[in-house]
Amino acid sequence: MKRNGDRFHRTGRWRSSLAAYARLVRVPNLFTAPPDVILGAAVVSGFGYAVPVGTVVGLAVSSVLLYAAGMALNDYFDVEEDARYRPERPIPSGEIPRDRALTFGAALLASGVGVAFLSAGAAAGAVAAVLALGIVVYDGVAKGSLIGSAVMGGNRGINVVLGMTAAVAPTALPLRAFLIPAIVALYIGSVTQMAESETGAAERRAVSLGVAGTSIAALGVVGASAVASMSLVDAALVVALLAAFVVWTGLPLRRAYLHPSPDVIGPAVGACVLGLTILAAAFAATVGTRWAIAAVAFFVPAVGLSKVFDVS
Protein backbone atom coordinates (compact mmCIF):
# COMPACT_ATOMS: atom_id res chain seq x y z
CA MET A 1 0.00 0.00 0.00
CA LYS A 2 2.83 2.37 0.92
CA ARG A 3 4.63 1.59 -2.33
CA ASN A 4 1.51 2.45 -4.33
CA GLY A 5 1.11 5.66 -2.37
CA ASP A 6 4.72 6.67 -3.08
CA ARG A 7 4.26 5.92 -6.76
CA PHE A 8 1.09 8.03 -6.85
CA HIS A 9 2.90 10.87 -5.09
CA ARG A 10 5.81 10.76 -7.55
CA THR A 11 3.42 10.72 -10.51
CA GLY A 12 1.53 13.72 -9.14
CA ARG A 13 4.76 15.61 -8.53
CA TRP A 14 5.98 14.82 -12.06
CA ARG A 15 2.73 16.06 -13.58
CA SER A 16 2.88 19.23 -11.49
CA SER A 17 6.44 19.87 -12.63
CA LEU A 18 5.52 19.27 -16.27
CA ALA A 19 2.62 21.72 -15.98
CA ALA A 20 4.95 24.30 -14.42
CA TYR A 21 7.38 24.05 -17.34
CA ALA A 22 4.48 24.25 -19.79
CA ARG A 23 3.43 27.51 -18.14
CA LEU A 24 7.03 28.72 -18.11
CA VAL A 25 7.36 28.41 -21.90
CA ARG A 26 3.75 29.52 -22.49
CA VAL A 27 2.99 26.37 -24.44
CA PRO A 28 0.15 27.84 -26.59
CA ASN A 29 2.62 30.35 -28.04
CA LEU A 30 4.93 27.56 -29.19
CA PHE A 31 2.39 26.67 -31.87
CA THR A 32 2.79 30.15 -33.38
CA ALA A 33 6.45 29.48 -34.26
CA PRO A 34 6.14 26.76 -36.97
CA PRO A 35 3.81 28.89 -39.15
CA ASP A 36 6.65 31.44 -39.43
CA VAL A 37 8.93 28.73 -40.78
CA ILE A 38 6.23 27.41 -43.11
CA LEU A 39 5.70 30.94 -44.41
CA GLY A 40 9.42 31.32 -45.10
CA ALA A 41 9.43 28.04 -46.98
CA ALA A 42 6.39 29.16 -48.95
CA VAL A 43 8.13 32.41 -49.90
CA VAL A 44 11.16 30.64 -51.39
CA SER A 45 8.85 28.12 -53.06
CA GLY A 46 7.19 31.09 -54.75
CA PHE A 47 10.59 32.03 -56.15
CA GLY A 48 10.84 28.61 -57.78
CA TYR A 49 12.98 26.73 -55.27
CA ALA A 50 12.21 23.12 -54.34
CA VAL A 51 11.53 22.82 -50.62
CA PRO A 52 12.00 19.41 -48.91
CA VAL A 53 9.16 18.77 -46.46
CA GLY A 54 11.45 16.97 -44.00
CA THR A 55 13.74 19.99 -43.85
CA VAL A 56 10.82 22.29 -43.10
CA VAL A 57 9.76 19.99 -40.26
CA GLY A 58 13.26 20.06 -38.79
CA LEU A 59 13.40 23.85 -38.97
CA ALA A 60 9.96 24.07 -37.37
CA VAL A 61 11.24 21.99 -34.45
CA SER A 62 14.24 24.30 -34.18
CA SER A 63 11.91 27.30 -34.14
CA VAL A 64 9.83 25.81 -31.33
CA LEU A 65 12.95 25.14 -29.25
CA LEU A 66 14.20 28.68 -29.73
CA TYR A 67 10.80 30.16 -28.89
CA ALA A 68 10.57 28.05 -25.73
CA ALA A 69 14.06 29.24 -24.78
CA GLY A 70 12.95 32.84 -25.18
CA MET A 71 9.98 32.30 -22.89
CA ALA A 72 12.07 30.61 -20.21
CA LEU A 73 14.74 33.31 -20.30
CA ASN A 74 12.04 35.98 -20.31
CA ASP A 75 10.80 34.77 -16.93
CA TYR A 76 14.36 34.37 -15.65
CA PHE A 77 15.11 38.04 -16.28
CA ASP A 78 11.61 39.24 -15.30
CA VAL A 79 11.50 37.57 -11.91
CA GLU A 80 11.17 40.83 -9.94
CA GLU A 81 8.42 42.23 -12.15
CA ASP A 82 6.60 38.89 -12.12
CA ALA A 83 6.87 38.72 -8.33
CA ARG A 84 4.98 42.02 -8.24
CA TYR A 85 2.47 41.62 -11.04
CA ARG A 86 2.29 37.85 -11.68
CA PRO A 87 3.24 36.04 -8.46
CA GLU A 88 1.55 32.89 -9.79
CA ARG A 89 4.22 32.47 -12.51
CA PRO A 90 6.43 29.37 -12.05
CA ILE A 91 9.59 31.16 -10.84
CA PRO A 92 8.17 33.63 -8.26
CA SER A 93 5.75 30.97 -7.02
CA GLY A 94 8.69 28.67 -6.31
CA GLU A 95 7.58 25.89 -8.67
CA ILE A 96 10.75 26.24 -10.76
CA PRO A 97 14.02 27.55 -9.24
CA ARG A 98 15.35 30.57 -11.08
CA ASP A 99 18.76 29.02 -11.81
CA ARG A 100 17.05 25.94 -13.24
CA ALA A 101 15.02 28.13 -15.59
CA LEU A 102 18.29 29.68 -16.83
CA THR A 103 19.85 26.28 -17.45
CA PHE A 104 16.70 25.09 -19.18
CA GLY A 105 16.56 28.15 -21.42
CA ALA A 106 20.23 27.92 -22.36
CA ALA A 107 19.86 24.23 -23.24
CA LEU A 108 16.87 25.01 -25.44
CA LEU A 109 18.80 27.76 -27.23
CA ALA A 110 21.72 25.45 -27.98
CA SER A 111 19.37 22.68 -29.08
CA GLY A 112 17.47 25.01 -31.40
CA VAL A 113 20.64 26.11 -33.17
CA GLY A 114 21.88 22.53 -33.38
CA VAL A 115 18.64 21.19 -34.84
CA ALA A 116 18.61 23.96 -37.46
CA PHE A 117 22.16 23.12 -38.51
CA LEU A 118 21.41 19.39 -38.72
CA SER A 119 18.19 20.03 -40.65
CA ALA A 120 19.38 22.46 -43.31
CA GLY A 121 23.11 23.05 -42.98
CA ALA A 122 25.34 26.02 -42.23
CA ALA A 123 23.02 28.75 -43.51
CA ALA A 124 20.18 27.55 -41.28
CA GLY A 125 22.54 27.19 -38.33
CA ALA A 126 23.78 30.75 -38.84
CA VAL A 127 20.26 32.19 -39.04
CA ALA A 128 19.24 30.22 -35.93
CA ALA A 129 22.33 31.52 -34.11
CA VAL A 130 21.42 35.10 -35.01
CA LEU A 131 17.89 34.43 -33.76
CA ALA A 132 19.27 32.97 -30.52
CA LEU A 133 21.40 36.09 -30.03
CA GLY A 134 18.37 38.28 -30.67
CA ILE A 135 16.42 36.35 -28.04
CA VAL A 136 19.12 36.89 -25.43
CA VAL A 137 19.44 40.59 -26.32
CA TYR A 138 15.70 41.11 -26.00
CA ASP A 139 15.23 39.17 -22.79
CA GLY A 140 18.38 40.36 -21.05
CA VAL A 141 18.98 43.91 -22.23
CA ALA A 142 16.47 45.55 -24.54
CA LYS A 143 13.08 44.56 -23.13
CA GLY A 144 10.79 47.36 -22.02
CA SER A 145 11.97 49.88 -24.59
CA LEU A 146 11.08 50.85 -28.13
CA ILE A 147 14.35 49.26 -29.23
CA GLY A 148 13.34 46.10 -27.40
CA SER A 149 10.05 45.96 -29.29
CA ALA A 150 11.97 46.34 -32.54
CA VAL A 151 14.30 43.49 -31.51
CA MET A 152 11.36 41.24 -30.70
CA GLY A 153 9.75 42.04 -34.03
CA GLY A 154 13.07 41.41 -35.75
CA ASN A 155 13.31 38.02 -34.08
CA ARG A 156 9.96 37.02 -35.59
CA GLY A 157 11.08 38.22 -38.98
CA ILE A 158 14.27 36.18 -38.64
CA ASN A 159 12.13 33.18 -37.76
CA VAL A 160 10.46 33.53 -41.17
CA VAL A 161 13.91 33.79 -42.78
CA LEU A 162 14.83 30.55 -40.96
CA GLY A 163 12.12 28.83 -43.02
CA MET A 164 13.69 30.18 -46.20
CA THR A 165 16.89 28.26 -45.45
CA ALA A 166 15.00 25.03 -46.11
CA ALA A 167 15.80 25.57 -49.79
CA VAL A 168 18.43 28.27 -50.21
CA ALA A 169 20.85 30.54 -48.37
CA PRO A 170 19.06 33.86 -47.72
CA THR A 171 21.97 35.76 -49.29
CA ALA A 172 21.03 34.24 -52.66
CA LEU A 173 17.55 35.77 -52.62
CA PRO A 174 16.54 39.20 -53.98
CA LEU A 175 15.62 41.93 -51.50
CA ARG A 176 11.92 41.70 -52.35
CA ALA A 177 11.91 38.21 -50.83
CA PHE A 178 12.33 39.84 -47.41
CA LEU A 179 9.30 42.11 -47.62
CA ILE A 180 7.01 39.59 -45.94
CA PRO A 181 9.46 38.87 -43.07
CA ALA A 182 9.76 42.64 -42.63
CA ILE A 183 5.97 43.01 -42.37
CA VAL A 184 5.83 40.20 -39.80
CA ALA A 185 8.60 41.95 -37.86
CA LEU A 186 6.71 45.24 -37.89
CA TYR A 187 3.49 43.56 -36.79
CA ILE A 188 5.04 41.76 -33.84
CA GLY A 189 7.11 44.81 -32.92
CA SER A 190 3.96 46.89 -32.63
CA VAL A 191 2.19 44.19 -30.60
CA THR A 192 5.20 43.93 -28.28
CA GLN A 193 5.16 47.67 -27.69
CA MET A 194 1.46 47.44 -26.91
CA ALA A 195 2.19 44.66 -24.44
CA GLU A 196 4.38 47.02 -22.43
CA SER A 197 1.14 48.63 -21.23
CA GLU A 198 -0.06 45.34 -19.79
CA THR A 199 1.71 45.71 -16.46
CA GLY A 200 2.21 49.47 -16.40
CA ALA A 201 0.16 52.58 -16.93
CA ALA A 202 -2.06 51.55 -19.81
CA GLU A 203 -2.01 54.02 -22.68
CA ARG A 204 -4.34 54.33 -25.64
CA ARG A 205 -1.33 55.44 -27.68
CA ALA A 206 0.32 52.03 -27.25
CA VAL A 207 -2.87 50.29 -28.35
CA SER A 208 -3.01 52.60 -31.38
CA LEU A 209 0.45 51.39 -32.34
CA GLY A 210 -0.79 47.81 -32.16
CA VAL A 211 -3.77 48.72 -34.34
CA ALA A 212 -1.45 50.39 -36.86
CA GLY A 213 0.85 47.36 -37.02
CA THR A 214 -2.09 45.02 -37.50
CA SER A 215 -3.49 47.23 -40.25
CA ILE A 216 -0.17 47.31 -42.08
CA ALA A 217 0.05 43.51 -41.83
CA ALA A 218 -3.41 43.17 -43.35
CA LEU A 219 -2.52 45.59 -46.15
CA GLY A 220 0.65 43.57 -46.72
CA VAL A 221 -1.47 40.51 -47.50
CA VAL A 222 -3.49 42.59 -49.96
CA GLY A 223 -0.29 43.74 -51.62
CA ALA A 224 1.13 40.23 -51.82
CA SER A 225 -2.13 39.06 -53.38
CA ALA A 226 -2.01 41.81 -55.98
CA VAL A 227 1.36 40.70 -57.35
CA ALA A 228 0.82 36.94 -57.06
CA SER A 229 -0.50 34.61 -59.75
CA MET A 230 -3.28 32.72 -57.98
CA SER A 231 -6.14 30.44 -58.85
CA LEU A 232 -9.67 31.37 -57.80
CA VAL A 233 -9.43 28.83 -54.97
CA ASP A 234 -6.21 30.36 -53.68
CA ALA A 235 -7.65 33.87 -53.96
CA ALA A 236 -10.79 32.84 -52.05
CA LEU A 237 -8.65 31.29 -49.32
CA VAL A 238 -6.58 34.47 -49.03
CA VAL A 239 -9.76 36.54 -48.62
CA ALA A 240 -11.16 34.13 -46.00
CA LEU A 241 -7.93 34.03 -43.99
CA LEU A 242 -7.46 37.79 -44.17
CA ALA A 243 -11.02 38.35 -42.97
CA ALA A 244 -10.44 35.88 -40.13
CA PHE A 245 -7.24 37.70 -39.14
CA VAL A 246 -8.95 41.09 -39.14
CA VAL A 247 -11.88 39.85 -37.05
CA TRP A 248 -9.74 37.79 -34.65
CA THR A 249 -7.39 40.68 -33.86
CA GLY A 250 -9.72 43.60 -34.55
CA LEU A 251 -12.38 42.89 -31.93
CA PRO A 252 -10.02 42.65 -28.91
CA LEU A 253 -7.97 45.59 -30.23
CA ARG A 254 -11.14 47.67 -30.41
CA ARG A 255 -11.98 46.80 -26.80
CA ALA A 256 -8.44 47.64 -25.72
CA TYR A 257 -8.58 50.99 -27.52
CA LEU A 258 -11.91 51.93 -25.96
CA HIS A 259 -10.93 50.70 -22.48
CA PRO A 260 -7.09 50.80 -22.31
CA SER A 261 -6.45 48.96 -19.04
CA PRO A 262 -4.08 46.05 -18.33
CA ASP A 263 -6.88 43.49 -17.98
CA VAL A 264 -8.17 44.39 -21.46
CA ILE A 265 -4.82 44.95 -23.18
CA GLY A 266 -3.54 41.52 -22.05
CA PRO A 267 -6.19 39.56 -23.99
CA ALA A 268 -5.66 41.82 -27.01
CA VAL A 269 -1.94 41.05 -26.97
CA GLY A 270 -2.71 37.34 -26.67
CA ALA A 271 -5.13 37.49 -29.60
CA CYS A 272 -2.54 39.24 -31.77
CA VAL A 273 0.14 36.68 -30.89
CA LEU A 274 -2.15 33.77 -31.75
CA GLY A 275 -3.41 35.67 -34.78
CA LEU A 276 0.08 35.49 -36.27
CA THR A 277 -0.73 31.92 -37.34
CA ILE A 278 -3.65 33.24 -39.42
CA LEU A 279 -1.53 36.05 -40.83
CA ALA A 280 1.21 33.62 -41.84
CA ALA A 281 -1.39 31.37 -43.47
CA ALA A 282 -2.89 34.30 -45.39
CA PHE A 283 0.52 35.27 -46.77
CA ALA A 284 1.30 31.62 -47.54
CA ALA A 285 -2.00 31.25 -49.41
CA THR A 286 -0.73 33.72 -52.01
CA VAL A 287 1.80 31.01 -52.94
CA GLY A 288 -0.42 27.95 -52.61
CA THR A 289 -3.23 26.35 -50.66
CA ARG A 290 -1.11 23.57 -49.16
CA TRP A 291 1.23 26.10 -47.54
CA ALA A 292 -1.72 27.98 -46.07
CA ILE A 293 -3.32 24.83 -44.67
CA ALA A 294 -0.04 23.71 -43.13
CA ALA A 295 0.37 27.09 -41.41
CA VAL A 296 -3.19 27.61 -40.17
CA ALA A 297 -3.34 24.04 -38.79
CA PHE A 298 -1.36 25.28 -35.79
CA PHE A 299 -4.05 27.80 -34.89
CA VAL A 300 -6.40 25.20 -33.39
CA PRO A 301 -4.00 23.71 -30.79
CA ALA A 302 -2.69 27.20 -29.98
CA VAL A 303 -6.16 28.50 -29.21
CA GLY A 304 -7.19 25.30 -27.42
CA LEU A 305 -4.16 25.38 -25.11
CA SER A 306 -4.64 29.11 -24.50
CA LYS A 307 -7.77 28.17 -22.55
CA VAL A 308 -5.54 26.33 -20.08
CA PHE A 309 -2.23 28.23 -20.16
CA ASP A 310 -1.45 31.95 -20.25
CA VAL A 311 -0.39 33.46 -23.57
CA SER A 312 0.96 36.83 -22.41
C-alpha positions in Angstrom: 0.0 0.0 0.0 2.8 2.4 0.9 4.6 1.6 -2.3 1.5 2.4 -4.3 1.1 5.7 -2.4 4.7 6.7 -3.1 4.3 5.9 -6.8 1.1 8.0 -6.9 2.9 10.9 -5.1 5.8 10.8 -7.6 3.4 10.7 -10.5 1.5 13.7 -9.1 4.8 15.6 -8.5 6.0 14.8 -12.1 2.7 16.1 -13.6 2.9 19.2 -11.5 6.4 19.9 -12.6 5.5 19.3 -16.3 2.6 21.7 -16.0 4.9 24.3 -14.4 7.4 24.0 -17.3 4.5 24.2 -19.8 3.4 27.5 -18.1 7.0 28.7 -18.1 7.4 28.4 -21.9 3.7 29.5 -22.5 3.0 26.4 -24.4 0.1 27.8 -26.6 2.6 30.3 -28.0 4.9 27.6 -29.2 2.4 26.7 -31.9 2.8 30.1 -33.4 6.4 29.5 -34.3 6.1 26.8 -37.0 3.8 28.9 -39.1 6.7 31.4 -39.4 8.9 28.7 -40.8 6.2 27.4 -43.1 5.7 30.9 -44.4 9.4 31.3 -45.1 9.4 28.0 -47.0 6.4 29.2 -49.0 8.1 32.4 -49.9 11.2 30.6 -51.4 8.8 28.1 -53.1 7.2 31.1 -54.8 10.6 32.0 -56.1 10.8 28.6 -57.8 13.0 26.7 -55.3 12.2 23.1 -54.3 11.5 22.8 -50.6 12.0 19.4 -48.9 9.2 18.8 -46.5 11.5 17.0 -44.0 13.7 20.0 -43.9 10.8 22.3 -43.1 9.8 20.0 -40.3 13.3 20.1 -38.8 13.4 23.8 -39.0 10.0 24.1 -37.4 11.2 22.0 -34.4 14.2 24.3 -34.2 11.9 27.3 -34.1 9.8 25.8 -31.3 12.9 25.1 -29.2 14.2 28.7 -29.7 10.8 30.2 -28.9 10.6 28.1 -25.7 14.1 29.2 -24.8 12.9 32.8 -25.2 10.0 32.3 -22.9 12.1 30.6 -20.2 14.7 33.3 -20.3 12.0 36.0 -20.3 10.8 34.8 -16.9 14.4 34.4 -15.6 15.1 38.0 -16.3 11.6 39.2 -15.3 11.5 37.6 -11.9 11.2 40.8 -9.9 8.4 42.2 -12.1 6.6 38.9 -12.1 6.9 38.7 -8.3 5.0 42.0 -8.2 2.5 41.6 -11.0 2.3 37.9 -11.7 3.2 36.0 -8.5 1.5 32.9 -9.8 4.2 32.5 -12.5 6.4 29.4 -12.1 9.6 31.2 -10.8 8.2 33.6 -8.3 5.8 31.0 -7.0 8.7 28.7 -6.3 7.6 25.9 -8.7 10.8 26.2 -10.8 14.0 27.6 -9.2 15.4 30.6 -11.1 18.8 29.0 -11.8 17.1 25.9 -13.2 15.0 28.1 -15.6 18.3 29.7 -16.8 19.8 26.3 -17.5 16.7 25.1 -19.2 16.6 28.2 -21.4 20.2 27.9 -22.4 19.9 24.2 -23.2 16.9 25.0 -25.4 18.8 27.8 -27.2 21.7 25.5 -28.0 19.4 22.7 -29.1 17.5 25.0 -31.4 20.6 26.1 -33.2 21.9 22.5 -33.4 18.6 21.2 -34.8 18.6 24.0 -37.5 22.2 23.1 -38.5 21.4 19.4 -38.7 18.2 20.0 -40.7 19.4 22.5 -43.3 23.1 23.0 -43.0 25.3 26.0 -42.2 23.0 28.8 -43.5 20.2 27.6 -41.3 22.5 27.2 -38.3 23.8 30.7 -38.8 20.3 32.2 -39.0 19.2 30.2 -35.9 22.3 31.5 -34.1 21.4 35.1 -35.0 17.9 34.4 -33.8 19.3 33.0 -30.5 21.4 36.1 -30.0 18.4 38.3 -30.7 16.4 36.4 -28.0 19.1 36.9 -25.4 19.4 40.6 -26.3 15.7 41.1 -26.0 15.2 39.2 -22.8 18.4 40.4 -21.0 19.0 43.9 -22.2 16.5 45.6 -24.5 13.1 44.6 -23.1 10.8 47.4 -22.0 12.0 49.9 -24.6 11.1 50.8 -28.1 14.4 49.3 -29.2 13.3 46.1 -27.4 10.0 46.0 -29.3 12.0 46.3 -32.5 14.3 43.5 -31.5 11.4 41.2 -30.7 9.8 42.0 -34.0 13.1 41.4 -35.7 13.3 38.0 -34.1 10.0 37.0 -35.6 11.1 38.2 -39.0 14.3 36.2 -38.6 12.1 33.2 -37.8 10.5 33.5 -41.2 13.9 33.8 -42.8 14.8 30.6 -41.0 12.1 28.8 -43.0 13.7 30.2 -46.2 16.9 28.3 -45.5 15.0 25.0 -46.1 15.8 25.6 -49.8 18.4 28.3 -50.2 20.8 30.5 -48.4 19.1 33.9 -47.7 22.0 35.8 -49.3 21.0 34.2 -52.7 17.6 35.8 -52.6 16.5 39.2 -54.0 15.6 41.9 -51.5 11.9 41.7 -52.3 11.9 38.2 -50.8 12.3 39.8 -47.4 9.3 42.1 -47.6 7.0 39.6 -45.9 9.5 38.9 -43.1 9.8 42.6 -42.6 6.0 43.0 -42.4 5.8 40.2 -39.8 8.6 42.0 -37.9 6.7 45.2 -37.9 3.5 43.6 -36.8 5.0 41.8 -33.8 7.1 44.8 -32.9 4.0 46.9 -32.6 2.2 44.2 -30.6 5.2 43.9 -28.3 5.2 47.7 -27.7 1.5 47.4 -26.9 2.2 44.7 -24.4 4.4 47.0 -22.4 1.1 48.6 -21.2 -0.1 45.3 -19.8 1.7 45.7 -16.5 2.2 49.5 -16.4 0.2 52.6 -16.9 -2.1 51.5 -19.8 -2.0 54.0 -22.7 -4.3 54.3 -25.6 -1.3 55.4 -27.7 0.3 52.0 -27.2 -2.9 50.3 -28.4 -3.0 52.6 -31.4 0.5 51.4 -32.3 -0.8 47.8 -32.2 -3.8 48.7 -34.3 -1.5 50.4 -36.9 0.8 47.4 -37.0 -2.1 45.0 -37.5 -3.5 47.2 -40.3 -0.2 47.3 -42.1 0.1 43.5 -41.8 -3.4 43.2 -43.4 -2.5 45.6 -46.2 0.6 43.6 -46.7 -1.5 40.5 -47.5 -3.5 42.6 -50.0 -0.3 43.7 -51.6 1.1 40.2 -51.8 -2.1 39.1 -53.4 -2.0 41.8 -56.0 1.4 40.7 -57.3 0.8 36.9 -57.1 -0.5 34.6 -59.7 -3.3 32.7 -58.0 -6.1 30.4 -58.9 -9.7 31.4 -57.8 -9.4 28.8 -55.0 -6.2 30.4 -53.7 -7.7 33.9 -54.0 -10.8 32.8 -52.0 -8.6 31.3 -49.3 -6.6 34.5 -49.0 -9.8 36.5 -48.6 -11.2 34.1 -46.0 -7.9 34.0 -44.0 -7.5 37.8 -44.2 -11.0 38.3 -43.0 -10.4 35.9 -40.1 -7.2 37.7 -39.1 -9.0 41.1 -39.1 -11.9 39.8 -37.0 -9.7 37.8 -34.7 -7.4 40.7 -33.9 -9.7 43.6 -34.5 -12.4 42.9 -31.9 -10.0 42.6 -28.9 -8.0 45.6 -30.2 -11.1 47.7 -30.4 -12.0 46.8 -26.8 -8.4 47.6 -25.7 -8.6 51.0 -27.5 -11.9 51.9 -26.0 -10.9 50.7 -22.5 -7.1 50.8 -22.3 -6.4 49.0 -19.0 -4.1 46.0 -18.3 -6.9 43.5 -18.0 -8.2 44.4 -21.5 -4.8 45.0 -23.2 -3.5 41.5 -22.1 -6.2 39.6 -24.0 -5.7 41.8 -27.0 -1.9 41.0 -27.0 -2.7 37.3 -26.7 -5.1 37.5 -29.6 -2.5 39.2 -31.8 0.1 36.7 -30.9 -2.2 33.8 -31.7 -3.4 35.7 -34.8 0.1 35.5 -36.3 -0.7 31.9 -37.3 -3.7 33.2 -39.4 -1.5 36.1 -40.8 1.2 33.6 -41.8 -1.4 31.4 -43.5 -2.9 34.3 -45.4 0.5 35.3 -46.8 1.3 31.6 -47.5 -2.0 31.2 -49.4 -0.7 33.7 -52.0 1.8 31.0 -52.9 -0.4 27.9 -52.6 -3.2 26.3 -50.7 -1.1 23.6 -49.2 1.2 26.1 -47.5 -1.7 28.0 -46.1 -3.3 24.8 -44.7 0.0 23.7 -43.1 0.4 27.1 -41.4 -3.2 27.6 -40.2 -3.3 24.0 -38.8 -1.4 25.3 -35.8 -4.1 27.8 -34.9 -6.4 25.2 -33.4 -4.0 23.7 -30.8 -2.7 27.2 -30.0 -6.2 28.5 -29.2 -7.2 25.3 -27.4 -4.2 25.4 -25.1 -4.6 29.1 -24.5 -7.8 28.2 -22.5 -5.5 26.3 -20.1 -2.2 28.2 -20.2 -1.5 31.9 -20.2 -0.4 33.5 -23.6 1.0 36.8 -22.4 
